[in-house]
Amino acid sequence: MANSRLLYKKISYSRQLNGVSDHAQLIFSWMIPHLDNFGKIEGEAELIKAIVRPHRPLSEVEKIETSILELIEAKLIMRYEVKGEKIIAFPTFDKHQKNG
């Protein structure tokens, strides 16, 4: 069975998430099903667009980058580089996983 990520209802009540734009909320929630087992995903805006918004025009990349920066500022995600590759990490990922 494929790896799946579920959104909990309480995401709707998150003051932290509700403090960012609608587009940033969309990007945040649409990245979740694509996270690896460590709560990480490739961090280039072009790759996020290809993964979570593949049918949107290329002009969407700039909007996605703006949303990523907004999410970083809100401390909802972190972005760092490993060997020149950008990685996005969800810092509270483990807290929201079921064990077993």
N, CA, C and O atoms as a GROMACS GRO file, in nm:
protein
  400
    1MET      N    1   0.084  -0.118   0.000
    1MET     CA    2   0.000   0.000   0.000
    1MET      C    3   0.089   0.124   0.000
    1MET      O    4   0.190   0.129   0.069
    2ALA      N    5   0.050   0.223  -0.076
    2ALA     CA    6   0.129   0.346  -0.088
    2ALA      C    7   0.132   0.423   0.044
    2ALA      O    8   0.039   0.416   0.124
    3ASN      N    9   0.239   0.494   0.062
    3ASN     CA   10   0.254   0.579   0.180
    3ASN      C   11   0.151   0.692   0.171
    3ASN      O   12   0.145   0.761   0.069
    4SER      N   13   0.070   0.711   0.274
    4SER     CA   14  -0.028   0.819   0.267
    4SER      C   15  -0.019   0.904   0.393
    4SER      O   16   0.020   0.855   0.500
    5ARG      N   17  -0.055   1.028   0.380
    5ARG     CA   18  -0.057   1.122   0.491
    5ARG      C   19  -0.199   1.175   0.502
    5ARG      O   20  -0.261   1.210   0.402
    6LEU      N   21  -0.249   1.180   0.623
    6LEU     CA   22  -0.384   1.230   0.645
    6LEU      C   23  -0.378   1.366   0.711
    6LEU      O   24  -0.288   1.395   0.790
    7LEU      N   25  -0.473   1.449   0.678
    7LEU     CA   26  -0.487   1.578   0.746
    7LEU      C   27  -0.584   1.560   0.861
    7LEU      O   28  -0.691   1.502   0.845
    8TYR      N   29  -0.547   1.611   0.975
    8TYR     CA   30  -0.637   1.608   1.089
    8TYR      C   31  -0.729   1.730   1.082
    8TYR      O   32  -0.691   1.834   1.030
    9LYS      N   33  -0.849   1.716   1.136
    9LYS     CA   34  -0.946   1.826   1.134
    9LYS      C   35  -0.892   1.950   1.201
    9LYS      O   36  -0.927   2.061   1.162
   10LYS      N   37  -0.807   1.932   1.301
   10LYS     CA   38  -0.760   2.048   1.376
   10LYS      C   39  -0.672   2.142   1.292
   10LYS      O   40  -0.641   2.252   1.336
   11ILE      N   41  -0.633   2.100   1.172
   11ILE     CA   42  -0.557   2.190   1.084
   11ILE      C   43  -0.640   2.315   1.054
   11ILE      O   44  -0.585   2.423   1.033
   12SER      N   45  -0.773   2.301   1.052
   12SER     CA   46  -0.862   2.413   1.024
   12SER      C   47  -0.858   2.518   1.134
   12SER      O   48  -0.887   2.636   1.110
   13TYR      N   49  -0.821   2.476   1.254
   13TYR     CA   50  -0.822   2.566   1.369
   13TYR      C   51  -0.684   2.623   1.402
   13TYR      O   52  -0.671   2.702   1.495
   14SER      N   53  -0.584   2.584   1.327
   14SER     CA   54  -0.448   2.628   1.355
   14SER      C   55  -0.434   2.779   1.334
   14SER      O   56  -0.448   2.829   1.223
   15ARG      N   57  -0.406   2.850   1.442
   15ARG     CA   58  -0.385   2.995   1.430
   15ARG      C   59  -0.260   3.024   1.348
   15ARG      O   60  -0.256   3.120   1.271
   16GLN      N   61  -0.161   2.940   1.364
   16GLN     CA   62  -0.037   2.956   1.290
   16GLN      C   63  -0.064   2.944   1.140
   16GLN      O   64  -0.019   3.028   1.062
   17LEU      N   65  -0.138   2.842   1.098
   17LEU     CA   66  -0.168   2.822   0.957
   17LEU      C   67  -0.267   2.926   0.906
   17LEU      O   68  -0.255   2.972   0.793
   18ASN      N   69  -0.362   2.964   0.988
   18ASN     CA   70  -0.459   3.065   0.946
   18ASN      C   71  -0.397   3.204   0.938
   18ASN      O   72  -0.462   3.297   0.891
   19GLY      N   73  -0.273   3.219   0.984
   19GLY     CA   74  -0.204   3.346   0.975
   19GLY      C   75  -0.133   3.368   0.842
   19GLY      O   76  -0.074   3.474   0.819
   20VAL      N   77  -0.139   3.269   0.754
   20VAL     CA   78  -0.074   3.283   0.623
   20VAL      C   79  -0.182   3.293   0.514
   20VAL      O   80  -0.300   3.267   0.540
   21SER      N   81  -0.141   3.329   0.394
   21SER     CA   82  -0.234   3.348   0.283
   21SER      C   83  -0.303   3.216   0.245
   21SER      O   84  -0.256   3.107   0.279
   22ASP      N   85  -0.412   3.228   0.174
   22ASP     CA   86  -0.484   3.110   0.127
   22ASP      C   87  -0.395   3.023   0.038
   22ASP      O   88  -0.399   2.901   0.048
   23HIS      N   89  -0.315   3.085  -0.047
   23HIS     CA   90  -0.228   3.008  -0.135
   23HIS      C   91  -0.123   2.932  -0.055
   23HIS      O   92  -0.093   2.816  -0.085
   24ALA      N   93  -0.067   2.996   0.047
   24ALA     CA   94   0.032   2.928   0.132
   24ALA      C   95  -0.034   2.812   0.207
   24ALA      O   96   0.028   2.707   0.223
   25GLN      N   97  -0.158   2.830   0.252
   25GLN     CA   98  -0.230   2.720   0.318
   25GLN      C   99  -0.248   2.604   0.222
   25GLN      O  100  -0.232   2.488   0.260
   26LEU      N  101  -0.283   2.634   0.098
   26LEU     CA  102  -0.303   2.530  -0.003
   26LEU      C  103  -0.173   2.454  -0.028
   26LEU      O  104  -0.171   2.331  -0.027
   27ILE      N  105  -0.065   2.527  -0.048
   27ILE     CA  106   0.064   2.462  -0.074
   27ILE      C  107   0.106   2.376   0.046
   27ILE      O  108   0.152   2.264   0.028
   28PHE      N  109   0.089   2.429   0.166
   28PHE     CA  110   0.122   2.355   0.288
   28PHE      C  111   0.045   2.222   0.292
   28PHE      O  112   0.105   2.116   0.308
   29SER      N  113  -0.086   2.230   0.278
   29SER     CA  114  -0.167   2.109   0.292
   29SER      C  115  -0.147   2.013   0.175
   29SER      O  116  -0.158   1.891   0.193
   30TRP      N  117  -0.120   2.064   0.056
   30TRP     CA  118  -0.101   1.976  -0.059
   30TRP      C  119   0.037   1.912  -0.062
   30TRP      O  120   0.058   1.814  -0.134
   31MET      N  121   0.132   1.965   0.014
   31MET     CA  122   0.263   1.900   0.023
   31MET      C  123   0.257   1.777   0.114
   31MET      O  124   0.332   1.682   0.093
   32ILE      N  125   0.170   1.778   0.211
   32ILE     CA  126   0.167   1.673   0.313
   32ILE      C  127   0.159   1.532   0.256
   32ILE      O  128   0.236   1.446   0.300
   33PRO      N  129   0.071   1.503   0.159
   33PRO     CA  130   0.067   1.365   0.109
   33PRO      C  131   0.194   1.320   0.036
   33PRO      O  132   0.215   1.201   0.012
   34HIS      N  133   0.279   1.417   0.000
   34HIS     CA  134   0.400   1.386  -0.076
   34HIS      C  135   0.526   1.380   0.011
   34HIS      O  136   0.635   1.356  -0.040
   35LEU      N  137   0.510   1.400   0.142
   35LEU     CA  138   0.626   1.396   0.231
   35LEU      C  139   0.681   1.255   0.242
   35LEU      O  140   0.607   1.157   0.230
   36ASP      N  141   0.811   1.245   0.265
   36ASP     CA  142   0.868   1.114   0.288
   36ASP      C  143   0.843   1.073   0.434
   36ASP      O  144   0.774   1.144   0.507
   37ASN      N  145   0.898   0.962   0.475
   37ASN     CA  146   0.874   0.912   0.611
   37ASN      C  147   0.936   0.997   0.721
   37ASN      O  148   0.914   0.972   0.839
   38PHE      N  149   1.014   1.097   0.682
   38PHE     CA  150   1.077   1.186   0.779
   38PHE      C  151   1.015   1.326   0.775
   38PHE      O  152   1.065   1.417   0.841
   39GLY      N  153   0.908   1.343   0.699
   39GLY     CA  154   0.841   1.472   0.690
   39GLY      C  155   0.915   1.571   0.602
   39GLY      O  156   0.913   1.692   0.628
   40LYS      N  157   0.980   1.520   0.497
   40LYS     CA  158   1.060   1.606   0.409
   40LYS      C  159   1.016   1.589   0.264
   40LYS      O  160   0.960   1.487   0.224
   41ILE      N  161   1.044   1.694   0.185
   41ILE     CA  162   1.013   1.695   0.043
   41ILE      C  163   1.118   1.783  -0.025
   41ILE      O  164   1.176   1.871   0.038
   42GLU      N  165   1.142   1.758  -0.153
   42GLU     CA  166   1.236   1.843  -0.227
   42GLU      C  167   1.188   1.987  -0.218
   42GLU      O  168   1.067   2.013  -0.223
   43GLY      N  169   1.283   2.082  -0.205
   43GLY     CA  170   1.246   2.217  -0.167
   43GLY      C  171   1.251   2.326  -0.273
   43GLY      O  172   1.229   2.442  -0.240
   44GLU      N  173   1.280   2.293  -0.397
   44GLU     CA  174   1.278   2.395  -0.503
   44GLU      C  175   1.133   2.423  -0.542
   44GLU      O  176   1.054   2.329  -0.556
   45ALA      N  177   1.098   2.548  -0.559
   45ALA     CA  178   0.961   2.586  -0.596
   45ALA      C  179   0.917   2.516  -0.726
   45ALA      O  180   0.802   2.476  -0.738
   46GLU      N  181   1.009   2.500  -0.821
   46GLU     CA  182   0.977   2.434  -0.948
   46GLU      C  183   0.935   2.288  -0.925
   46GLU      O  184   0.844   2.238  -0.990
   47LEU      N  185   1.004   2.222  -0.832
   47LEU     CA  186   0.972   2.082  -0.803
   47LEU      C  187   0.842   2.071  -0.724
   47LEU      O  188   0.762   1.979  -0.748
   48ILE      N  189   0.819   2.164  -0.631
   48ILE     CA  190   0.692   2.164  -0.557
   48ILE      C  191   0.577   2.182  -0.655
   48ILE      O  192   0.476   2.113  -0.644
   49LYS      N  193   0.592   2.273  -0.749
   49LYS     CA  194   0.488   2.295  -0.850
   49LYS      C  195   0.463   2.166  -0.929
   49LYS      O  196   0.349   2.128  -0.951
   50ALA      N  197   0.571   2.100  -0.971
   50ALA     CA  198   0.558   1.977  -1.049
   50ALA      C  199   0.491   1.865  -0.969
   50ALA      O  200   0.420   1.782  -1.026
   51ILE      N  201   0.514   1.863  -0.840
   51ILE     CA  202   0.461   1.757  -0.755
   51ILE      C  203   0.317   1.785  -0.712
   51ILE      O  204   0.231   1.698  -0.724
   52VAL      N  205   0.291   1.906  -0.662
   52VAL     CA  206   0.160   1.932  -0.602
   52VAL      C  207   0.065   2.011  -0.690
   52VAL      O  208  -0.056   2.012  -0.664
   53ARG      N  209   0.115   2.078  -0.794
   53ARG     CA  210   0.029   2.157  -0.882
   53ARG      C  211   0.070   2.136  -1.029
   53ARG      O  212   0.092   2.233  -1.101
   54PRO      N  213   0.079   2.010  -1.073
   54PRO     CA  214   0.136   1.982  -1.205
   54PRO      C  215   0.059   2.041  -1.324
   54PRO      O  216   0.118   2.063  -1.430
   55HIS      N  217  -0.067   2.066  -1.308
   55HIS     CA  218  -0.147   2.115  -1.420
   55HIS      C  219  -0.160   2.267  -1.424
   55HIS      O  220  -0.232   2.321  -1.507
   56ARG      N  221  -0.089   2.334  -1.333
   56ARG     CA  222  -0.092   2.480  -1.330
   56ARG      C  223   0.017   2.534  -1.423
   56ARG      O  224   0.116   2.465  -1.449
   57PRO      N  225   0.001   2.656  -1.472
   57PRO     CA  226   0.103   2.714  -1.562
   57PRO      C  227   0.235   2.738  -1.490
   57PRO      O  228   0.240   2.745  -1.367
   58LEU      N  229   0.342   2.750  -1.567
   58LEU     CA  230   0.474   2.773  -1.509
   58LEU      C  231   0.480   2.900  -1.427
   58LEU      O  232   0.563   2.911  -1.336
   59SER      N  233   0.395   2.996  -1.457
   59SER     CA  234   0.393   3.120  -1.381
   59SER      C  235   0.359   3.097  -1.234
   59SER      O  236   0.381   3.184  -1.150
   60GLU      N  237   0.306   2.980  -1.203
   60GLU     CA  238   0.273   2.943  -1.065
   60GLU      C  239   0.398   2.930  -0.978
   60GLU      O  240   0.389   2.941  -0.856
   61VAL      N  241   0.513   2.905  -1.038
   61VAL     CA  242   0.636   2.882  -0.962
   61VAL      C  243   0.668   3.000  -0.871
   61VAL      O  244   0.703   2.980  -0.754
   62GLU      N  245   0.658   3.120  -0.922
   62GLU     CA  246   0.689   3.238  -0.841
   62GLU      C  247   0.593   3.250  -0.722
   62GLU      O  248   0.634   3.286  -0.612
   63LYS      N  249   0.467   3.221  -0.745
   63LYS     CA  250   0.368   3.225  -0.637
   63LYS      C  251   0.397   3.118  -0.532
   63LYS      O  252   0.380   3.142  -0.412
   64ILE      N  253   0.441   3.002  -0.577
   64ILE     CA  254   0.477   2.893  -0.484
   64ILE      C  255   0.598   2.933  -0.401
   64ILE      O  256   0.601   2.907  -0.281
   65GLU      N  257   0.698   2.994  -0.464
   65GLU     CA  258   0.815   3.040  -0.389
   65GLU      C  259   0.774   3.141  -0.282
   65GLU      O  260   0.822   3.134  -0.169
   66THR      N  261   0.687   3.233  -0.316
   66THR     CA  262   0.638   3.331  -0.219
   66THR      C  263   0.566   3.260  -0.104
   66THR      O  264   0.584   3.298   0.012
   67SER      N  265   0.487   3.160  -0.135
   67SER     CA  266   0.416   3.084  -0.032
   67SER      C  267   0.513   3.006   0.056
   67SER      O  268   0.493   2.999   0.178
   68ILE      N  269   0.616   2.948  -0.002
   68ILE     CA  270   0.717   2.876   0.075
   68ILE      C  271   0.784   2.972   0.174
   68ILE      O  272   0.802   2.939   0.291
   69LEU      N  273   0.821   3.090   0.127
   69LEU     CA  274   0.885   3.189   0.215
   69LEU      C  275   0.790   3.231   0.326
   69LEU      O  276   0.833   3.252   0.440
   70GLU      N  277   0.664   3.245   0.294
   70GLU     CA  278   0.562   3.280   0.394
   70GLU      C  279   0.551   3.170   0.501
   70GLU      O  280   0.541   3.198   0.620
   71LEU      N  281   0.551   3.044   0.457
   71LEU     CA  282   0.542   2.931   0.549
   71LEU      C  283   0.667   2.921   0.637
   71LEU      O  284   0.658   2.884   0.754
   72ILE      N  285   0.782   2.953   0.580
   72ILE     CA  286   0.906   2.954   0.658
   72ILE      C  287   0.898   3.063   0.765
   72ILE      O  288   0.931   3.039   0.881
   73GLU      N  289   0.854   3.182   0.726
   73GLU     CA  290   0.844   3.293   0.820
   73GLU      C  291   0.746   3.260   0.934
   73GLU      O  292   0.767   3.302   1.048
   74ALA      N  293   0.640   3.186   0.902
   74ALA     CA  294   0.542   3.146   1.003
   74ALA      C  295   0.589   3.025   1.085
   74ALA      O  296   0.519   2.980   1.176
   75LYS      N  297   0.709   2.974   1.053
   75LYS     CA  298   0.769   2.859   1.122
   75LYS      C  299   0.687   2.730   1.107
   75LYS      O  300   0.689   2.643   1.194
   76LEU      N  301   0.616   2.721   0.995
   76LEU     CA  302   0.540   2.600   0.965
   76LEU      C  303   0.627   2.498   0.893
   76LEU      O  304   0.605   2.377   0.904
   77ILE      N  305   0.726   2.546   0.819
   77ILE     CA  306   0.822   2.459   0.751
   77ILE      C  307   0.960   2.519   0.768
   77ILE      O  308   0.976   2.635   0.807
   78MET      N  309   1.061   2.437   0.738
   78MET     CA  310   1.200   2.482   0.735
   78MET      C  311   1.254   2.443   0.598
   78MET      O  312   1.211   2.343   0.540
   79ARG      N  313   1.347   2.522   0.546
   79ARG     CA  314   1.413   2.484   0.420
   79ARG      C  315   1.563   2.500   0.439
   79ARG      O  316   1.612   2.600   0.492
   80TYR      N  317   1.635   2.398   0.394
   80TYR     CA  318   1.781   2.399   0.406
   80TYR      C  319   1.838   2.327   0.285
   80TYR      O  320   1.764   2.269   0.205
   81GLU      N  321   1.969   2.332   0.271
   81GLU     CA  322   2.036   2.268   0.157
   81GLU      C  323   2.127   2.156   0.202
   81GLU      O  324   2.194   2.165   0.305
   82VAL      N  325   2.127   2.050   0.124
   82VAL     CA  326   2.220   1.939   0.142
   82VAL      C  327   2.282   1.912   0.005
   82VAL      O  328   2.213   1.875  -0.090
   83LYS      N  329   2.413   1.931  -0.002
   83LYS     CA  330   2.486   1.910  -0.128
   83LYS      C  331   2.422   1.986  -0.244
   83LYS      O  332   2.408   1.933  -0.354
   84GLY      N  333   2.384   2.110  -0.218
   84GLY     CA  334   2.326   2.196  -0.322
   84GLY      C  335   2.180   2.173  -0.352
   84GLY      O  336   2.122   2.242  -0.436
   85GLU      N  337   2.118   2.076  -0.286
   85GLU     CA  338   1.976   2.046  -0.307
   85GLU      C  339   1.893   2.105  -0.194
   85GLU      O  340   1.922   2.081  -0.076
   86LYS      N  341   1.790   2.181  -0.228
   86LYS     CA  342   1.702   2.236  -0.125
   86LYS      C  343   1.605   2.129  -0.076
   86LYS      O  344   1.551   2.050  -0.153
   87ILE      N  345   1.586   2.128   0.055
   87ILE     CA  346   1.495   2.034   0.121
   87ILE      C  347   1.399   2.115   0.207
   87ILE      O  348   1.440   2.209   0.275
   88ILE      N  349   1.272   2.079   0.204
   88ILE     CA  350   1.172   2.136   0.295
   88ILE      C  351   1.140   2.030   0.398
   88ILE      O  352   1.117   1.914   0.365
   89ALA      N  353   1.139   2.072   0.524
   89ALA     CA  354   1.105   1.982   0.634
   89ALA      C  355   0.989   2.042   0.713
   89ALA      O  356   0.981   2.163   0.734
   90PHE      N  357   0.901   1.956   0.756
   90PHE     CA  358   0.789   1.994   0.842
   90PHE      C  359   0.832   1.965   0.985
   90PHE      O  360   0.837   1.848   1.024
   91PRO      N  361   0.865   2.067   1.065
   91PRO     CA  362   0.925   2.043   1.196
   91PRO      C  363   0.836   1.969   1.296
   91PRO      O  364   0.889   1.908   1.389
   92THR      N  365   0.705   1.973   1.281
   92THR     CA  366   0.618   1.901   1.376
   92THR      C  367   0.564   1.772   1.316
   92THR      O  368   0.464   1.717   1.365
   93PHE      N  369   0.628   1.723   1.211
   93PHE     CA  370   0.581   1.603   1.142
   93PHE      C  371   0.565   1.484   1.236
   93PHE      O  372   0.459   1.420   1.237
   94ASP      N  373   0.667   1.454   1.315
   94ASP     CA  374   0.663   1.338   1.404
   94ASP      C  375   0.548   1.345   1.503
   94ASP      O  376   0.487   1.244   1.537
   95LYS      N  377   0.519   1.464   1.549
   95LYS     CA  378   0.412   1.486   1.649
   95LYS      C  379   0.274   1.443   1.595
   95LYS      O  380   0.185   1.409   1.673
   96HIS      N  381   0.259   1.445   1.463
   96HIS     CA  382   0.128   1.417   1.403
   96HIS      C  383   0.119   1.278   1.340
   96HIS      O  384   0.025   1.250   1.265
   97GLN      N  385   0.216   1.191   1.369
   97GLN     CA  386   0.216   1.056   1.314
   97GLN      C  387   0.163   0.956   1.416
   97GLN      O  388   0.188   0.967   1.536
   98LYS      N  389   0.090   0.859   1.365
   98LYS     CA  390   0.043   0.750   1.451
   98LYS      C  391   0.151   0.644   1.455
   98LYS      O  392   0.213   0.614   1.352
   99ASN      N  393   0.174   0.588   1.568
   99ASN     CA  394   0.271   0.479   1.582
   99ASN      C  395   0.198   0.345   1.573
   99ASN      O  396   0.096   0.322   1.638
  100GLY      N  397   0.256   0.258   1.490
  100GLY     CA  398   0.202   0.124   1.479
  100GLY      C  399   0.091   0.113   1.394
  100GLY      O  400   0.037   0.004   1.376
   0.00000   0.00000   0.00000
